[in-house]
């Protein structure tokens, strides 16, 4: 008898992406259990709000550091902690699904350490641009700027593939164009916030970093600089 087993869907996903997605999901589950009184007692109802206040990105905290030319660790950690705090289960669930889908594609073509850099750099720099443009704006939380960084990596990889196939490379931007169109429609219907700036900035960071993070990318850039 053959011991043929179907591979687990998670086996096909690179470990670093599974860890990031699980971190988002576990934190959200803790918030859900706390809100239902399953853990933490009465004070657990406010865990989500407390986490947003303590670990969400703060525009005013960033503005304070710039004005006072001072770096505070508790403010700096917010640049990379806010992607793990979400407004609701649905908010977190979509982030997990997109992280798994896009992260799998990107991590199969880049080193896992490169994907970690892509994820957190897109989150941090996306928030930084948002904070600079809206110093008095509302805070930022949720993994979407980092997810848009993964979309930037996905777009770059598709752009490379289409170029190798001799096809129109603009087709690589179909996904980001579709997502921005959806954001525009929802913004017109329900009022647009300023968070899309962090998303778009995350995409630009992810796309730009991919030039260096793809295997052999840094070497190719050096060769072009030497030839120029």
PyMOL CGO cylinders between C-alpha atoms (Angstrom):
from pymol import cmd
from pymol.cgo import CYLINDER

trace = [
    CYLINDER, 0.00, 0.00, 0.00, 1.31, 3.45, -0.87, 0.3, 1, 1, 1, 1, 1, 1,
    CYLINDER, 1.31, 3.45, -0.87, 1.32, 6.07, 1.86, 0.3, 1, 1, 1, 1, 1, 1,
    CYLINDER, 1.32, 6.07, 1.86, 0.30, 8.95, -0.39, 0.3, 1, 1, 1, 1, 1, 1,
    CYLINDER, 0.30, 8.95, -0.39, -0.75, 12.02, 1.53, 0.3, 1, 1, 1, 1, 1, 1,
    CYLINDER, -0.75, 12.02, 1.53, -1.95, 15.33, 0.21, 0.3, 1, 1, 1, 1, 1, 1,
    CYLINDER, -1.95, 15.33, 0.21, 0.48, 18.08, 1.21, 0.3, 1, 1, 1, 1, 1, 1,
    CYLINDER, 0.48, 18.08, 1.21, -0.82, 20.63, 3.69, 0.3, 1, 1, 1, 1, 1, 1,
    CYLINDER, -0.82, 20.63, 3.69, -1.64, 24.03, 2.12, 0.3, 1, 1, 1, 1, 1, 1,
    CYLINDER, -1.64, 24.03, 2.12, 0.59, 25.66, 4.75, 0.3, 1, 1, 1, 1, 1, 1,
    CYLINDER, 0.59, 25.66, 4.75, 3.58, 23.58, 3.62, 0.3, 1, 1, 1, 1, 1, 1,
    CYLINDER, 3.58, 23.58, 3.62, 3.67, 25.53, 0.38, 0.3, 1, 1, 1, 1, 1, 1,
    CYLINDER, 3.67, 25.53, 0.38, 3.86, 28.89, 2.18, 0.3, 1, 1, 1, 1, 1, 1,
    CYLINDER, 3.86, 28.89, 2.18, 7.34, 30.05, 3.25, 0.3, 1, 1, 1, 1, 1, 1,
    CYLINDER, 7.34, 30.05, 3.25, 7.73, 30.01, 7.06, 0.3, 1, 1, 1, 1, 1, 1,
    CYLINDER, 7.73, 30.01, 7.06, 8.42, 33.74, 7.41, 0.3, 1, 1, 1, 1, 1, 1,
    CYLINDER, 8.42, 33.74, 7.41, 5.04, 34.56, 5.86, 0.3, 1, 1, 1, 1, 1, 1,
    CYLINDER, 5.04, 34.56, 5.86, 3.27, 32.03, 8.09, 0.3, 1, 1, 1, 1, 1, 1,
    CYLINDER, 3.27, 32.03, 8.09, 4.89, 33.62, 11.17, 0.3, 1, 1, 1, 1, 1, 1,
    CYLINDER, 4.89, 33.62, 11.17, 3.79, 37.14, 10.18, 0.3, 1, 1, 1, 1, 1, 1,
    CYLINDER, 3.79, 37.14, 10.18, 0.23, 36.00, 9.39, 0.3, 1, 1, 1, 1, 1, 1,
    CYLINDER, 0.23, 36.00, 9.39, -0.01, 34.00, 12.63, 0.3, 1, 1, 1, 1, 1, 1,
    CYLINDER, -0.01, 34.00, 12.63, 1.20, 36.98, 14.66, 0.3, 1, 1, 1, 1, 1, 1,
    CYLINDER, 1.20, 36.98, 14.66, -1.60, 39.12, 13.22, 0.3, 1, 1, 1, 1, 1, 1,
    CYLINDER, -1.60, 39.12, 13.22, -4.18, 36.38, 13.73, 0.3, 1, 1, 1, 1, 1, 1,
    CYLINDER, -4.18, 36.38, 13.73, -3.14, 35.48, 17.29, 0.3, 1, 1, 1, 1, 1, 1,
    CYLINDER, -3.14, 35.48, 17.29, -3.21, 39.10, 18.43, 0.3, 1, 1, 1, 1, 1, 1,
    CYLINDER, -3.21, 39.10, 18.43, -6.66, 39.54, 16.89, 0.3, 1, 1, 1, 1, 1, 1,
    CYLINDER, -6.66, 39.54, 16.89, -7.91, 36.34, 18.57, 0.3, 1, 1, 1, 1, 1, 1,
    CYLINDER, -7.91, 36.34, 18.57, -6.69, 37.66, 21.92, 0.3, 1, 1, 1, 1, 1, 1,
    CYLINDER, -6.69, 37.66, 21.92, -8.67, 40.87, 21.35, 0.3, 1, 1, 1, 1, 1, 1,
    CYLINDER, -8.67, 40.87, 21.35, -11.75, 38.85, 20.40, 0.3, 1, 1, 1, 1, 1, 1,
    CYLINDER, -11.75, 38.85, 20.40, -11.53, 36.62, 23.48, 0.3, 1, 1, 1, 1, 1, 1,
    CYLINDER, -11.53, 36.62, 23.48, -10.92, 39.62, 25.72, 0.3, 1, 1, 1, 1, 1, 1,
    CYLINDER, -10.92, 39.62, 25.72, -13.94, 41.46, 24.34, 0.3, 1, 1, 1, 1, 1, 1,
    CYLINDER, -13.94, 41.46, 24.34, -16.10, 38.39, 25.11, 0.3, 1, 1, 1, 1, 1, 1,
    CYLINDER, -16.10, 38.39, 25.11, -14.79, 38.01, 28.64, 0.3, 1, 1, 1, 1, 1, 1,
    CYLINDER, -14.79, 38.01, 28.64, -13.06, 34.72, 27.90, 0.3, 1, 1, 1, 1, 1, 1,
    CYLINDER, -13.06, 34.72, 27.90, -9.65, 35.98, 29.11, 0.3, 1, 1, 1, 1, 1, 1,
    CYLINDER, -9.65, 35.98, 29.11, -8.30, 38.90, 31.12, 0.3, 1, 1, 1, 1, 1, 1,
    CYLINDER, -8.30, 38.90, 31.12, -11.35, 39.85, 33.11, 0.3, 1, 1, 1, 1, 1, 1,
    CYLINDER, -11.35, 39.85, 33.11, -13.40, 43.05, 32.71, 0.3, 1, 1, 1, 1, 1, 1,
    CYLINDER, -13.40, 43.05, 32.71, -10.41, 45.19, 31.72, 0.3, 1, 1, 1, 1, 1, 1,
    CYLINDER, -10.41, 45.19, 31.72, -9.78, 42.97, 28.68, 0.3, 1, 1, 1, 1, 1, 1,
    CYLINDER, -9.78, 42.97, 28.68, -12.68, 44.69, 26.90, 0.3, 1, 1, 1, 1, 1, 1,
    CYLINDER, -12.68, 44.69, 26.90, -10.40, 47.67, 26.33, 0.3, 1, 1, 1, 1, 1, 1,
    CYLINDER, -10.40, 47.67, 26.33, -7.34, 45.73, 25.17, 0.3, 1, 1, 1, 1, 1, 1,
    CYLINDER, -7.34, 45.73, 25.17, -7.82, 46.65, 21.50, 0.3, 1, 1, 1, 1, 1, 1,
    CYLINDER, -7.82, 46.65, 21.50, -8.13, 50.37, 22.20, 0.3, 1, 1, 1, 1, 1, 1,
    CYLINDER, -8.13, 50.37, 22.20, -5.14, 50.27, 24.54, 0.3, 1, 1, 1, 1, 1, 1,
    CYLINDER, -5.14, 50.27, 24.54, -3.06, 48.44, 21.92, 0.3, 1, 1, 1, 1, 1, 1,
    CYLINDER, -3.06, 48.44, 21.92, -3.98, 51.02, 19.27, 0.3, 1, 1, 1, 1, 1, 1,
    CYLINDER, -3.98, 51.02, 19.27, -3.01, 53.84, 21.63, 0.3, 1, 1, 1, 1, 1, 1,
    CYLINDER, -3.01, 53.84, 21.63, 0.26, 52.19, 22.72, 0.3, 1, 1, 1, 1, 1, 1,
    CYLINDER, 0.26, 52.19, 22.72, 1.40, 50.46, 19.53, 0.3, 1, 1, 1, 1, 1, 1,
    CYLINDER, 1.40, 50.46, 19.53, -0.42, 52.18, 16.66, 0.3, 1, 1, 1, 1, 1, 1,
    CYLINDER, -0.42, 52.18, 16.66, 1.56, 54.67, 14.60, 0.3, 1, 1, 1, 1, 1, 1,
    CYLINDER, 1.56, 54.67, 14.60, 1.17, 58.19, 15.96, 0.3, 1, 1, 1, 1, 1, 1,
    CYLINDER, 1.17, 58.19, 15.96, 1.57, 61.18, 13.64, 0.3, 1, 1, 1, 1, 1, 1,
    CYLINDER, 1.57, 61.18, 13.64, 1.93, 63.52, 16.60, 0.3, 1, 1, 1, 1, 1, 1,
    CYLINDER, 1.93, 63.52, 16.60, 4.61, 61.35, 18.20, 0.3, 1, 1, 1, 1, 1, 1,
    CYLINDER, 4.61, 61.35, 18.20, 6.60, 61.50, 14.97, 0.3, 1, 1, 1, 1, 1, 1,
    CYLINDER, 6.60, 61.50, 14.97, 6.06, 65.28, 14.74, 0.3, 1, 1, 1, 1, 1, 1,
    CYLINDER, 6.06, 65.28, 14.74, 7.24, 65.64, 18.35, 0.3, 1, 1, 1, 1, 1, 1,
    CYLINDER, 7.24, 65.64, 18.35, 10.48, 63.76, 17.60, 0.3, 1, 1, 1, 1, 1, 1,
    CYLINDER, 10.48, 63.76, 17.60, 11.13, 65.95, 14.55, 0.3, 1, 1, 1, 1, 1, 1,
    CYLINDER, 11.13, 65.95, 14.55, 10.40, 69.20, 16.40, 0.3, 1, 1, 1, 1, 1, 1,
    CYLINDER, 10.40, 69.20, 16.40, 12.58, 68.23, 19.36, 0.3, 1, 1, 1, 1, 1, 1,
    CYLINDER, 12.58, 68.23, 19.36, 15.26, 66.41, 17.31, 0.3, 1, 1, 1, 1, 1, 1,
    CYLINDER, 15.26, 66.41, 17.31, 14.89, 63.54, 19.78, 0.3, 1, 1, 1, 1, 1, 1,
    CYLINDER, 14.89, 63.54, 19.78, 14.48, 59.82, 19.16, 0.3, 1, 1, 1, 1, 1, 1,
    CYLINDER, 14.48, 59.82, 19.16, 12.32, 57.90, 21.64, 0.3, 1, 1, 1, 1, 1, 1,
    CYLINDER, 12.32, 57.90, 21.64, 12.24, 54.13, 21.58, 0.3, 1, 1, 1, 1, 1, 1,
    CYLINDER, 12.24, 54.13, 21.58, 8.58, 53.90, 22.57, 0.3, 1, 1, 1, 1, 1, 1,
    CYLINDER, 8.58, 53.90, 22.57, 7.70, 56.16, 19.62, 0.3, 1, 1, 1, 1, 1, 1,
    CYLINDER, 7.70, 56.16, 19.62, 10.01, 54.42, 17.14, 0.3, 1, 1, 1, 1, 1, 1,
    CYLINDER, 10.01, 54.42, 17.14, 8.62, 50.95, 17.86, 0.3, 1, 1, 1, 1, 1, 1,
    CYLINDER, 8.62, 50.95, 17.86, 5.26, 52.15, 16.57, 0.3, 1, 1, 1, 1, 1, 1,
    CYLINDER, 5.26, 52.15, 16.57, 6.66, 52.24, 13.01, 0.3, 1, 1, 1, 1, 1, 1,
    CYLINDER, 6.66, 52.24, 13.01, 6.85, 48.42, 12.99, 0.3, 1, 1, 1, 1, 1, 1,
    CYLINDER, 6.85, 48.42, 12.99, 4.27, 47.44, 15.61, 0.3, 1, 1, 1, 1, 1, 1,
    CYLINDER, 4.27, 47.44, 15.61, 1.18, 49.07, 14.08, 0.3, 1, 1, 1, 1, 1, 1,
    CYLINDER, 1.18, 49.07, 14.08, 0.76, 46.39, 11.34, 0.3, 1, 1, 1, 1, 1, 1,
    CYLINDER, 0.76, 46.39, 11.34, -0.16, 43.85, 14.03, 0.3, 1, 1, 1, 1, 1, 1,
    CYLINDER, -0.16, 43.85, 14.03, -3.05, 45.83, 15.55, 0.3, 1, 1, 1, 1, 1, 1,
    CYLINDER, -3.05, 45.83, 15.55, -6.36, 45.99, 13.67, 0.3, 1, 1, 1, 1, 1, 1,
    CYLINDER, -6.36, 45.99, 13.67, -9.76, 47.63, 14.10, 0.3, 1, 1, 1, 1, 1, 1,
    CYLINDER, -9.76, 47.63, 14.10, -11.82, 44.44, 13.86, 0.3, 1, 1, 1, 1, 1, 1,
    CYLINDER, -11.82, 44.44, 13.86, -11.72, 40.76, 13.00, 0.3, 1, 1, 1, 1, 1, 1,
    CYLINDER, -11.72, 40.76, 13.00, -12.65, 41.47, 9.36, 0.3, 1, 1, 1, 1, 1, 1,
    CYLINDER, -12.65, 41.47, 9.36, -9.94, 44.12, 9.15, 0.3, 1, 1, 1, 1, 1, 1,
    CYLINDER, -9.94, 44.12, 9.15, -7.37, 41.61, 10.41, 0.3, 1, 1, 1, 1, 1, 1,
    CYLINDER, -7.37, 41.61, 10.41, -8.72, 38.68, 8.37, 0.3, 1, 1, 1, 1, 1, 1,
    CYLINDER, -8.72, 38.68, 8.37, -8.32, 40.50, 5.06, 0.3, 1, 1, 1, 1, 1, 1,
    CYLINDER, -8.32, 40.50, 5.06, -4.78, 41.48, 6.06, 0.3, 1, 1, 1, 1, 1, 1,
    CYLINDER, -4.78, 41.48, 6.06, -3.94, 37.85, 6.86, 0.3, 1, 1, 1, 1, 1, 1,
    CYLINDER, -3.94, 37.85, 6.86, -5.37, 36.55, 3.58, 0.3, 1, 1, 1, 1, 1, 1,
    CYLINDER, -5.37, 36.55, 3.58, -3.53, 39.14, 1.50, 0.3, 1, 1, 1, 1, 1, 1,
    CYLINDER, -3.53, 39.14, 1.50, -0.29, 38.59, 3.41, 0.3, 1, 1, 1, 1, 1, 1,
    CYLINDER, -0.29, 38.59, 3.41, -0.46, 34.83, 2.81, 0.3, 1, 1, 1, 1, 1, 1,
    CYLINDER, -0.46, 34.83, 2.81, -1.35, 35.13, -0.88, 0.3, 1, 1, 1, 1, 1, 1,
    CYLINDER, -1.35, 35.13, -0.88, 1.08, 37.87, -1.85, 0.3, 1, 1, 1, 1, 1, 1,
    CYLINDER, 1.08, 37.87, -1.85, 3.77, 36.82, 0.60, 0.3, 1, 1, 1, 1, 1, 1,
    CYLINDER, 3.77, 36.82, 0.60, 3.80, 33.29, -0.83, 0.3, 1, 1, 1, 1, 1, 1,
    CYLINDER, 3.80, 33.29, -0.83, 4.39, 34.59, -4.35, 0.3, 1, 1, 1, 1, 1, 1,
    CYLINDER, 4.39, 34.59, -4.35, 7.12, 37.03, -3.30, 0.3, 1, 1, 1, 1, 1, 1,
    CYLINDER, 7.12, 37.03, -3.30, 8.87, 34.76, -0.81, 0.3, 1, 1, 1, 1, 1, 1,
    CYLINDER, 8.87, 34.76, -0.81, 9.16, 31.98, -3.38, 0.3, 1, 1, 1, 1, 1, 1,
    CYLINDER, 9.16, 31.98, -3.38, 11.26, 34.31, -5.54, 0.3, 1, 1, 1, 1, 1, 1,
    CYLINDER, 11.26, 34.31, -5.54, 13.20, 36.22, -2.89, 0.3, 1, 1, 1, 1, 1, 1,
    CYLINDER, 13.20, 36.22, -2.89, 15.18, 35.18, 0.17, 0.3, 1, 1, 1, 1, 1, 1,
    CYLINDER, 15.18, 35.18, 0.17, 13.06, 35.04, 3.31, 0.3, 1, 1, 1, 1, 1, 1,
    CYLINDER, 13.06, 35.04, 3.31, 15.19, 37.71, 5.01, 0.3, 1, 1, 1, 1, 1, 1,
    CYLINDER, 15.19, 37.71, 5.01, 14.48, 39.94, 1.98, 0.3, 1, 1, 1, 1, 1, 1,
    CYLINDER, 14.48, 39.94, 1.98, 10.73, 39.50, 2.45, 0.3, 1, 1, 1, 1, 1, 1,
    CYLINDER, 10.73, 39.50, 2.45, 11.05, 40.51, 6.12, 0.3, 1, 1, 1, 1, 1, 1,
    CYLINDER, 11.05, 40.51, 6.12, 12.88, 43.68, 5.06, 0.3, 1, 1, 1, 1, 1, 1,
    CYLINDER, 12.88, 43.68, 5.06, 10.25, 44.33, 2.37, 0.3, 1, 1, 1, 1, 1, 1,
    CYLINDER, 10.25, 44.33, 2.37, 7.36, 43.93, 4.81, 0.3, 1, 1, 1, 1, 1, 1,
    CYLINDER, 7.36, 43.93, 4.81, 8.72, 46.06, 7.65, 0.3, 1, 1, 1, 1, 1, 1,
    CYLINDER, 8.72, 46.06, 7.65, 10.42, 48.71, 5.51, 0.3, 1, 1, 1, 1, 1, 1,
    CYLINDER, 10.42, 48.71, 5.51, 7.18, 49.26, 3.59, 0.3, 1, 1, 1, 1, 1, 1,
    CYLINDER, 7.18, 49.26, 3.59, 5.29, 49.58, 6.87, 0.3, 1, 1, 1, 1, 1, 1,
    CYLINDER, 5.29, 49.58, 6.87, 7.81, 51.96, 8.45, 0.3, 1, 1, 1, 1, 1, 1,
    CYLINDER, 7.81, 51.96, 8.45, 8.46, 54.19, 5.44, 0.3, 1, 1, 1, 1, 1, 1,
    CYLINDER, 8.46, 54.19, 5.44, 4.80, 54.19, 4.45, 0.3, 1, 1, 1, 1, 1, 1,
    CYLINDER, 4.80, 54.19, 4.45, 3.92, 55.44, 7.92, 0.3, 1, 1, 1, 1, 1, 1,
    CYLINDER, 3.92, 55.44, 7.92, 6.79, 57.94, 7.78, 0.3, 1, 1, 1, 1, 1, 1,
    CYLINDER, 6.79, 57.94, 7.78, 5.53, 59.54, 4.57, 0.3, 1, 1, 1, 1, 1, 1,
    CYLINDER, 5.53, 59.54, 4.57, 2.00, 59.59, 6.00, 0.3, 1, 1, 1, 1, 1, 1,
    CYLINDER, 2.00, 59.59, 6.00, 3.25, 61.25, 9.19, 0.3, 1, 1, 1, 1, 1, 1,
    CYLINDER, 3.25, 61.25, 9.19, 5.21, 63.89, 7.29, 0.3, 1, 1, 1, 1, 1, 1,
    CYLINDER, 5.21, 63.89, 7.29, 2.24, 64.83, 5.10, 0.3, 1, 1, 1, 1, 1, 1,
    CYLINDER, 2.24, 64.83, 5.10, -0.33, 64.71, 7.91, 0.3, 1, 1, 1, 1, 1, 1,
    CYLINDER, -0.33, 64.71, 7.91, 1.46, 65.63, 11.16, 0.3, 1, 1, 1, 1, 1, 1,
    CYLINDER, 1.46, 65.63, 11.16, -1.86, 66.30, 12.90, 0.3, 1, 1, 1, 1, 1, 1,
    CYLINDER, -1.86, 66.30, 12.90, -3.76, 63.48, 11.20, 0.3, 1, 1, 1, 1, 1, 1,
    CYLINDER, -3.76, 63.48, 11.20, -5.31, 60.43, 12.83, 0.3, 1, 1, 1, 1, 1, 1,
    CYLINDER, -5.31, 60.43, 12.83, -3.08, 57.53, 13.82, 0.3, 1, 1, 1, 1, 1, 1,
    CYLINDER, -3.08, 57.53, 13.82, -2.39, 54.50, 11.71, 0.3, 1, 1, 1, 1, 1, 1,
    CYLINDER, -2.39, 54.50, 11.71, -2.94, 50.81, 12.46, 0.3, 1, 1, 1, 1, 1, 1,
    CYLINDER, -2.94, 50.81, 12.46, -3.35, 47.65, 10.42, 0.3, 1, 1, 1, 1, 1, 1,
    CYLINDER, -3.35, 47.65, 10.42, -1.01, 45.73, 8.10, 0.3, 1, 1, 1, 1, 1, 1,
    CYLINDER, -1.01, 45.73, 8.10, -2.17, 47.30, 4.85, 0.3, 1, 1, 1, 1, 1, 1,
    CYLINDER, -2.17, 47.30, 4.85, 0.83, 49.58, 4.12, 0.3, 1, 1, 1, 1, 1, 1,
    CYLINDER, 0.83, 49.58, 4.12, 3.05, 46.50, 4.60, 0.3, 1, 1, 1, 1, 1, 1,
    CYLINDER, 3.05, 46.50, 4.60, 0.70, 44.43, 2.42, 0.3, 1, 1, 1, 1, 1, 1,
    CYLINDER, 0.70, 44.43, 2.42, 0.93, 47.11, -0.25, 0.3, 1, 1, 1, 1, 1, 1,
    CYLINDER, 0.93, 47.11, -0.25, 4.70, 46.72, 0.03, 0.3, 1, 1, 1, 1, 1, 1,
    CYLINDER, 4.70, 46.72, 0.03, 4.24, 43.05, -0.83, 0.3, 1, 1, 1, 1, 1, 1,
    CYLINDER, 4.24, 43.05, -0.83, 2.07, 44.17, -3.74, 0.3, 1, 1, 1, 1, 1, 1,
    CYLINDER, 2.07, 44.17, -3.74, 5.00, 46.34, -4.81, 0.3, 1, 1, 1, 1, 1, 1,
    CYLINDER, 5.00, 46.34, -4.81, 7.25, 43.28, -4.72, 0.3, 1, 1, 1, 1, 1, 1,
    CYLINDER, 7.25, 43.28, -4.72, 4.66, 41.24, -6.63, 0.3, 1, 1, 1, 1, 1, 1,
    CYLINDER, 4.66, 41.24, -6.63, 4.37, 44.01, -9.23, 0.3, 1, 1, 1, 1, 1, 1,
    CYLINDER, 4.37, 44.01, -9.23, 8.13, 44.19, -9.73, 0.3, 1, 1, 1, 1, 1, 1,
    CYLINDER, 8.13, 44.19, -9.73, 8.41, 40.43, -10.17, 0.3, 1, 1, 1, 1, 1, 1,
    CYLINDER, 8.41, 40.43, -10.17, 5.56, 40.45, -12.70, 0.3, 1, 1, 1, 1, 1, 1,
    CYLINDER, 5.56, 40.45, -12.70, 7.18, 43.42, -14.45, 0.3, 1, 1, 1, 1, 1, 1,
    CYLINDER, 7.18, 43.42, -14.45, 10.41, 41.41, -14.79, 0.3, 1, 1, 1, 1, 1, 1,
    CYLINDER, 10.41, 41.41, -14.79, 8.59, 38.31, -16.04, 0.3, 1, 1, 1, 1, 1, 1,
    CYLINDER, 8.59, 38.31, -16.04, 6.59, 40.22, -18.66, 0.3, 1, 1, 1, 1, 1, 1,
    CYLINDER, 6.59, 40.22, -18.66, 9.79, 41.88, -19.86, 0.3, 1, 1, 1, 1, 1, 1,
    CYLINDER, 9.79, 41.88, -19.86, 11.49, 38.52, -20.28, 0.3, 1, 1, 1, 1, 1, 1,
    CYLINDER, 11.49, 38.52, -20.28, 8.47, 37.27, -22.23, 0.3, 1, 1, 1, 1, 1, 1,
    CYLINDER, 8.47, 37.27, -22.23, 8.50, 40.32, -24.48, 0.3, 1, 1, 1, 1, 1, 1,
    CYLINDER, 8.50, 40.32, -24.48, 5.04, 41.42, -23.37, 0.3, 1, 1, 1, 1, 1, 1,
    CYLINDER, 5.04, 41.42, -23.37, 3.75, 44.81, -22.23, 0.3, 1, 1, 1, 1, 1, 1,
    CYLINDER, 3.75, 44.81, -22.23, 5.24, 45.42, -18.78, 0.3, 1, 1, 1, 1, 1, 1,
    CYLINDER, 5.24, 45.42, -18.78, 2.52, 47.91, -17.86, 0.3, 1, 1, 1, 1, 1, 1,
    CYLINDER, 2.52, 47.91, -17.86, 0.26, 44.90, -17.32, 0.3, 1, 1, 1, 1, 1, 1,
    CYLINDER, 0.26, 44.90, -17.32, 2.21, 44.27, -14.10, 0.3, 1, 1, 1, 1, 1, 1,
    CYLINDER, 2.21, 44.27, -14.10, 0.48, 47.29, -12.56, 0.3, 1, 1, 1, 1, 1, 1,
    CYLINDER, 0.48, 47.29, -12.56, -3.02, 45.86, -13.07, 0.3, 1, 1, 1, 1, 1, 1,
    CYLINDER, -3.02, 45.86, -13.07, -3.40, 44.72, -9.45, 0.3, 1, 1, 1, 1, 1, 1,
    CYLINDER, -3.40, 44.72, -9.45, -2.37, 48.00, -7.84, 0.3, 1, 1, 1, 1, 1, 1,
    CYLINDER, -2.37, 48.00, -7.84, -4.52, 49.91, -10.34, 0.3, 1, 1, 1, 1, 1, 1,
    CYLINDER, -4.52, 49.91, -10.34, -7.52, 47.73, -9.48, 0.3, 1, 1, 1, 1, 1, 1,
    CYLINDER, -7.52, 47.73, -9.48, -7.02, 48.19, -5.72, 0.3, 1, 1, 1, 1, 1, 1,
    CYLINDER, -7.02, 48.19, -5.72, -6.61, 51.96, -6.02, 0.3, 1, 1, 1, 1, 1, 1,
    CYLINDER, -6.61, 51.96, -6.02, -9.77, 52.13, -8.13, 0.3, 1, 1, 1, 1, 1, 1,
    CYLINDER, -9.77, 52.13, -8.13, -11.67, 50.27, -5.39, 0.3, 1, 1, 1, 1, 1, 1,
    CYLINDER, -11.67, 50.27, -5.39, -10.30, 52.67, -2.78, 0.3, 1, 1, 1, 1, 1, 1,
    CYLINDER, -10.30, 52.67, -2.78, -11.41, 55.61, -4.92, 0.3, 1, 1, 1, 1, 1, 1,
    CYLINDER, -11.41, 55.61, -4.92, -14.94, 54.22, -5.28, 0.3, 1, 1, 1, 1, 1, 1,
    CYLINDER, -14.94, 54.22, -5.28, -15.27, 53.57, -1.54, 0.3, 1, 1, 1, 1, 1, 1,
    CYLINDER, -15.27, 53.57, -1.54, -13.80, 56.99, -0.82, 0.3, 1, 1, 1, 1, 1, 1,
    CYLINDER, -13.80, 56.99, -0.82, -16.39, 58.68, -3.01, 0.3, 1, 1, 1, 1, 1, 1,
    CYLINDER, -16.39, 58.68, -3.01, -19.20, 56.65, -1.43, 0.3, 1, 1, 1, 1, 1, 1,
    CYLINDER, -19.20, 56.65, -1.43, -18.20, 56.80, 2.23, 0.3, 1, 1, 1, 1, 1, 1,
    CYLINDER, -18.20, 56.80, 2.23, -15.64, 59.58, 2.45, 0.3, 1, 1, 1, 1, 1, 1,
    CYLINDER, -15.64, 59.58, 2.45, -11.93, 59.12, 1.85, 0.3, 1, 1, 1, 1, 1, 1,
    CYLINDER, -11.93, 59.12, 1.85, -9.52, 59.16, 4.76, 0.3, 1, 1, 1, 1, 1, 1,
    CYLINDER, -9.52, 59.16, 4.76, -5.83, 59.92, 4.49, 0.3, 1, 1, 1, 1, 1, 1,
    CYLINDER, -5.83, 59.92, 4.49, -4.66, 56.36, 5.20, 0.3, 1, 1, 1, 1, 1, 1,
    CYLINDER, -4.66, 56.36, 5.20, -4.39, 55.62, 1.47, 0.3, 1, 1, 1, 1, 1, 1,
    CYLINDER, -4.39, 55.62, 1.47, -1.23, 57.76, 1.46, 0.3, 1, 1, 1, 1, 1, 1,
    CYLINDER, -1.23, 57.76, 1.46, 0.52, 55.18, 3.67, 0.3, 1, 1, 1, 1, 1, 1,
    CYLINDER, 0.52, 55.18, 3.67, -0.76, 52.37, 1.42, 0.3, 1, 1, 1, 1, 1, 1,
    CYLINDER, -0.76, 52.37, 1.42, 0.54, 53.96, -1.77, 0.3, 1, 1, 1, 1, 1, 1,
    CYLINDER, 0.54, 53.96, -1.77, 3.82, 54.87, -0.09, 0.3, 1, 1, 1, 1, 1, 1,
    CYLINDER, 3.82, 54.87, -0.09, 4.18, 51.27, 1.07, 0.3, 1, 1, 1, 1, 1, 1,
    CYLINDER, 4.18, 51.27, 1.07, 3.66, 50.10, -2.51, 0.3, 1, 1, 1, 1, 1, 1,
    CYLINDER, 3.66, 50.10, -2.51, 6.31, 52.49, -3.85, 0.3, 1, 1, 1, 1, 1, 1,
    CYLINDER, 6.31, 52.49, -3.85, 8.78, 51.38, -1.18, 0.3, 1, 1, 1, 1, 1, 1,
    CYLINDER, 8.78, 51.38, -1.18, 8.11, 47.70, -1.89, 0.3, 1, 1, 1, 1, 1, 1,
    CYLINDER, 8.11, 47.70, -1.89, 8.50, 48.17, -5.63, 0.3, 1, 1, 1, 1, 1, 1,
    CYLINDER, 8.50, 48.17, -5.63, 11.72, 50.20, -5.28, 0.3, 1, 1, 1, 1, 1, 1,
    CYLINDER, 11.72, 50.20, -5.28, 13.31, 47.83, -2.74, 0.3, 1, 1, 1, 1, 1, 1,
    CYLINDER, 13.31, 47.83, -2.74, 12.63, 44.86, -4.98, 0.3, 1, 1, 1, 1, 1, 1,
    CYLINDER, 12.63, 44.86, -4.98, 15.24, 46.14, -7.44, 0.3, 1, 1, 1, 1, 1, 1,
    CYLINDER, 15.24, 46.14, -7.44, 17.83, 45.35, -4.76, 0.3, 1, 1, 1, 1, 1, 1,
    CYLINDER, 17.83, 45.35, -4.76, 16.19, 42.46, -2.92, 0.3, 1, 1, 1, 1, 1, 1,
    CYLINDER, 16.19, 42.46, -2.92, 15.60, 40.11, -5.84, 0.3, 1, 1, 1, 1, 1, 1,
    CYLINDER, 15.60, 40.11, -5.84, 18.43, 37.58, -6.33, 0.3, 1, 1, 1, 1, 1, 1,
    CYLINDER, 18.43, 37.58, -6.33, 21.26, 39.32, -8.20, 0.3, 1, 1, 1, 1, 1, 1,
    CYLINDER, 21.26, 39.32, -8.20, 19.47, 42.66, -8.13, 0.3, 1, 1, 1, 1, 1, 1,
    CYLINDER, 19.47, 42.66, -8.13, 22.16, 44.57, -6.24, 0.3, 1, 1, 1, 1, 1, 1,
    CYLINDER, 22.16, 44.57, -6.24, 24.87, 43.18, -8.55, 0.3, 1, 1, 1, 1, 1, 1,
    CYLINDER, 24.87, 43.18, -8.55, 22.93, 44.30, -11.63, 0.3, 1, 1, 1, 1, 1, 1,
    CYLINDER, 22.93, 44.30, -11.63, 22.54, 47.82, -10.22, 0.3, 1, 1, 1, 1, 1, 1,
    CYLINDER, 22.54, 47.82, -10.22, 26.30, 48.02, -9.57, 0.3, 1, 1, 1, 1, 1, 1,
    CYLINDER, 26.30, 48.02, -9.57, 27.02, 46.84, -13.12, 0.3, 1, 1, 1, 1, 1, 1,
    CYLINDER, 27.02, 46.84, -13.12, 24.74, 49.50, -14.58, 0.3, 1, 1, 1, 1, 1, 1,
    CYLINDER, 24.74, 49.50, -14.58, 26.35, 52.20, -12.41, 0.3, 1, 1, 1, 1, 1, 1,
    CYLINDER, 26.35, 52.20, -12.41, 29.79, 51.15, -13.60, 0.3, 1, 1, 1, 1, 1, 1,
    CYLINDER, 29.79, 51.15, -13.60, 28.67, 51.24, -17.22, 0.3, 1, 1, 1, 1, 1, 1,
    CYLINDER, 28.67, 51.24, -17.22, 27.14, 54.71, -16.91, 0.3, 1, 1, 1, 1, 1, 1,
]
cmd.load_cgo(trace, "trace")
